[in-house]
């Protein structure tokens, strides 16, 4: 489960950068 946190955080960060 802990290994998914960086993936989710990275995905959200990339989405915010696109905005």
N, C-alpha and C positions, 0 to 999 in steps of 0.2 A: 504493500500500500504506500509506504513512504517513497518508493521509487516513482510513484505516479505524481506526487506533489510537484516536482520540478517540471514534469511534462505539462501539467495544467497551468502552472505559474508561467512557464515559457510561452504557452499558447496564448494566454490572456495578455501577456506583455506584448507579444507580436501583434495582437489585435489592436491594442491601444496605440501602438506605434503607427499602425496603418491609419488610424483616425488622426 
